[in-house]
Amino acid sequence: MKHILTIIIFALFLFFPAVSFANAEKVFRENNKAVVVMISYDSKGKPIGQGSGFIVREDGAVVTNYHVISNAADIVIKAGDTIFKVEGFLHIDRENDAVYT
């Protein structure tokens, strides 16, 4: 049964590529305001990493990858021209490389 389901899904993607690929421009237009830049610093204030993050809640919670902030002594979030200091984490999931701040 699992093998048949795999074949059906593959056939859908093969014959209906629109099902498998979202319109990238539309996705960006609808979500670009939720994208932020995460910048991590070492204990001397030197930037050591940078990556993207996404605002996922109205209260400003952000999701990013764990590897972006894993060695940081300090982290800031840049949203447009505004910079916010990360005060703490809501959840860290090292196994899935995700952080909720």
PyMOL commands that set and color helices and strands:
alter all, ss='L'
color gray80, all
select helices_A, chain A and resi 2-15+17-20+24-34+66-69
alter helices_A, ss='H'
color red, helices_A
select strands_A, chain A and resi 35-41+47-55+62-64+74-79+82-85+91-93+98-100
alter strands_A, ss='S'
color yellow, strands_A
deselect
rebuild
show_as cartoon
